[in-house]
């Protein structure tokens, strides 16, 4: 794997943030807008831009499916 410098990582994070912002603008439902805004905030944090007022939680970024019942958790 090629090592990327700080500038390359920041540029990549900012480009992903822009895509997430565009997705938030284009989305129709409020849930999709909130999810895209959280992704934009996450990519902004990676690139060094910190946003106030948006909490980043894994459950908000990734939709979690209900667990299947197995013999261990039935």
Order of alpha helices (4+ residues) and beta strands (2+ residues): alpha-alpha-alpha
